[in-house]
Amino acid sequence: MGFDAVLVVALTFLVLVLLVLEKASLDAIGLLLMVALVATGVLDLSEALHGFANYAVITIAALYVIGEGLNRTGAIEFLARMVLRTSGGAEGRMVLMVGLIAAVVSSVLNNTGVVVVFIPVLLGLSRKTGVAPSRLMIPLSFASILGGMCTLVGTSTNLLVSGAAENLGQEPLRMFEMTPLGVPLALVGILFMALFSRRLLPRRHSLSAMVGGAGAREYVTELVIGPTSPLVGKTYREAFVDAGVEVLFFVREERMHWPPFHQEAIAEGDVVMLRGKVDQLADLQSRLGLKMVNGISFDPKSMEFFEVAVAPHSSQIGRRLGDLHLWRDYGAVIVAVLRDGQHIRERASLLELRPGDLLLVCGDETAQAKFSVSSDYFLLRGAQEHVVLRDHARRALGVAGLVVGLFLLTAVGGVKAVPLPMAAVLGAVLMVSLGCLPARRAYRAIDWPILLFVVGTLALGKAMGKTGAAAFFAKGLVGWLDPFGPAAVIAGLVMLCVIFNAVISHSAVAVLLTPIAIEAAGQMTAEPGFAGNPDRLMRAFLLAIAFGGSICFATPIGHQTNLMVYGPGGYRYSDYLRLGIPLSLIAWVLVSVGLPWLVGL
């Protein structure tokens, strides 16, 4: 390898390290990649910025807007309601119906928007039937991912592989090229979850379910001793015994004091971290003269508890809870925080927000309505009751139907004048023009950090092919598996995707591994004695990355929908492993065996 190739390899590993350690935001990584590749002369400016014109990037942005229009008008809410009508409250049947409906919708719509709609409905269904949310949320996420594998527009992974391939001179993926294998794979995965999720997933309730009396899980909150509190002068050892809560620690003059407590007296202004059940903590403010850390008072009698989860790419990520100003912006107060299903062993107000954090807040109906249209959080209870522009639902469905129809006509060759990205852009424009979505909201609906990251990694993929770095990686892969034939290389590519998906975003996996797959196919077809069809081998390797890039079931960080259900389901990392690892292995086997058959190798 020359110097440029070594530099590109080093940049690739640096990107992987930054993604695993979460030391930089996605948009920052994408922009820095473009700057580094141009500054070092590996790419010229036009090559580095070419990703902005890539059809996959344009299509993904437009699909975000279409999905937001459907969510804002409540147009696909009735599909989620079908789960309650057809399942009869039986857990296995509920998982099956949730999976089938979510997969079908996710095959033509962005799966992130599908999951946003389903989460509050399933939480309500959980309260009615007694089935724990933890038994429904992961199957919802996994089914939406499986459904996305069925068509080109089902998930951003497919579009990114197609766009990266076109960026490197290959034919893009066709609309239904993945369908013959994607549909059986989705059906097998959903059936597996319906049969085994009850055995492999825990029974846990979310915080809002606990407020309704469905569970007894404890959570942590932070309160301040007020000047009129009857607790002033008492000792920490005995003061909270009658309240039935546990003092985790208290803070005085920025110094933390940990148990065991002896004769430490309570003083005005002490910040106390308490753990207990919600019914034990709800009245401490009035009865014991306690208040929230920011000094805001709330009345649980006139305001209700509800949950909000931090969106995967919220602009508030990294900010301290004490600096969120939810009272000013939403009219709500943070009561508690839950992360990884664990109690927080630090001051809650100093805790930095992470994707998937679950906040228990207290507010009125106006606050819930504001959260329901926020792009930084998504409301987990009562969201369907605060849908705005509901009278535009038919318009939104009509626009979505038009776009899907254009996709279908383009796929079968009936409409040559409307390429895929233009059909998607037309749908986005119509959503705004017909009043289904305000223009400002349409811009906010687009996940700009992801798109900037994709553009940067497209430039990195171009550099990998140009400098020979992709050939370096492909040579190692092909050299190891080539003696076992193309099917073994396909299995290796898929497994490589599965492993990377466990630690970094599926979007990064799709874009980074596509040039390696293309180079691997080129190396195999160039070998003496190769008797196969070069074009079919290339398609098989590209599809291996497309399918493998969506097999991200083992951890919550591989796909944004996994993060979205993390807090509402009250999950821990191990919960994803128990159901995700066997499902990943099933998908790996089916793809490894099915792809050679699909392309006719």
Secondary structure, 3 states (H helix, E strand, C coil): CCHHHHHHHHHHHHHHHHHHHCCCCHHHHHHHHHHHHHHCCCCCHHHHHHHHHCHHHHHHHHHHHHHHHHHHHCCCHHHHHHHHHHHCCCHHHHHHHHHHHHHHHHCCCCHHHHHHHHHHHHHHHHHHHCCCHHHCHHHHHHHHHHHHCCCCCCCHHHHHHHHHHHHCCCCCCCCCCCHHHHHHHHHHHHHHHHHHHHHHCCCCCCHHHHHCCCCCCCEEEEEEECCCCCCCCCECCCCCCCCCCEEEEEEECCEEECCCCCCCECCCCCEEEEEECHHHHCCHHHHCCEEECCCCCCCCCCCEEEEEEECCCCCCCCCEHHHCCHHHHHCEEEEEEEECCECCCCCHHHCECCCCCEEEEEECHHHHHHHHCCCCEEECCCHHHHCCCHHHHHHHHHHHHHHHHHHHHHHCCCCCCCCHHHHHHHHHHHHHHCCCCCHHHHHHHCCHHHHHHHHHHHHHHHHHHHHCHHHHHHHHHHHHHHHHCHHHHHHHHHHHHHHHHCCCCHHHHHHHHHHHHHHHHHHHHCCCCCCCCHHHHHHHHHHHHHHHCCCCCCCCCCCHHHHHCCCCCCCCHHHHHHHHHHHHHHHHHHHHHHHHHHHCC
